[in-house]
Amino acid sequence: MFDIGFFELFVIAVVALIVLGPEKMPHALRMCAAYWGRIKRNLLETKLELEEQLAMEEIRRQLKEEQAKVQTLIDQQDSQEQKQPTSVQQEQLKQEEPKELPKETADAKKD
């Protein structure tokens, strides 16, 4: 991120020691470390929250895909059921068909 080497850090530390003095330097370093820790924690929390939201979005996408697959299967099942009559419908069709008379009875009626 920042291209700061050891020499640059050393120069910053010497300038800070001169400006702040030896009495205030430890307190300033503690404050800098505390702020740095807060920044890191906030960045980590933000990163984890974003990852969690992305994971939830992925789960939602998968759920929608599965629902579409299930709906497709239900539609296919319905179309197959409409093509094939059920056993009750088959029984009704059999009852509606005229029954053939035996040949002997049909021959007797002709005479």
N, C-alpha and C positions, 0 to 999 in steps of 0.2 A: 504494500500500500504506500507507505512513505519510504523513500530511499534514504534512510538515515543510518550512517555507519557509527562505529565506535568513537571515532574522532569528533564527530558532530555532537554526540551525546556528552562527551567529555567537555567540550566547549560550553554547552548549555549548562552543565553542572557547575563549572567554574564561574560563569556569569551569574547564575542564581546564588551561589555562595557569596559572591561580592555584593550583589544587590540586597539580598535578604540578611546576610550575616549569619554567623554560626549559631546564634540563639534561636532564630526563627526557621532555620533550614530543616530541622527534624519535623517540626509541625507542618511545614509546607509539603514535605515529602509524604507524610501520612495522609494529608488532605488529597494530594494528587493520586496516591494509591487508592484511597477510598472512592474517589470519583471514577477512576479507571475501573475498579471492581463493579461499581454500579452500572457503568456503560456496558461492560461485558455481560453482566447479568441480564440487563434489558435486551441486549442483542440476542442472547441465547433464548430468552423467553419469547421474543418475537419470532425467531427462527423456528422454535418448537410449535408455536401457535400456527404459523404458516404451513408447516409440514402436516399438522393435524387437520387443518382445513383442506389441504390438498388430498390427504388420505380419505377424508369424508366425501369429497367430491368424486374421487375414484370409486368409492363404494356406491354412491348414488348412480354413477354412470353404469356400473356393473348391474345394479338392481334394475335399472330401466331396460338394459339389454335382456336380462333374464325375463322380465315381465313381457317384453315383446316376443320372446321365444315361446313363452307359455301361451300367450294370446294366439300365436300362429298355430300352435298345436291344438288349441281348443277350436279354432276355426276349421282346421283340417278334420278334426273329429266330428264336428257338426256337419260338415259337407259330406263326409262318409256316411253318417247316420241318415242324412236326407236321401242319399242315393240308395241305401239298403233299407228295405222295410223291416220294421221290428217284428217280433214274433206275434204280437197282438195284431198288427196290420196284416201279416201273412194269414192269420186265422180268419180275419174279416174277409180277405180276398177269397179264401177257400169257400167260405159260406156264401159269398155272392155269386160264385161260378155256378152255372147250372149243372146239376148232376146228370150224368149220362145214364140212360136207362139200360138195363141189361139187354142183350141182343134178343133173348127169347121174348121179353116183354115188348120190345119194339116191334118184333115180327108179329106178335099177337095183335097188336093195335092196328097194324096195316091191314089185316084180314078182316 
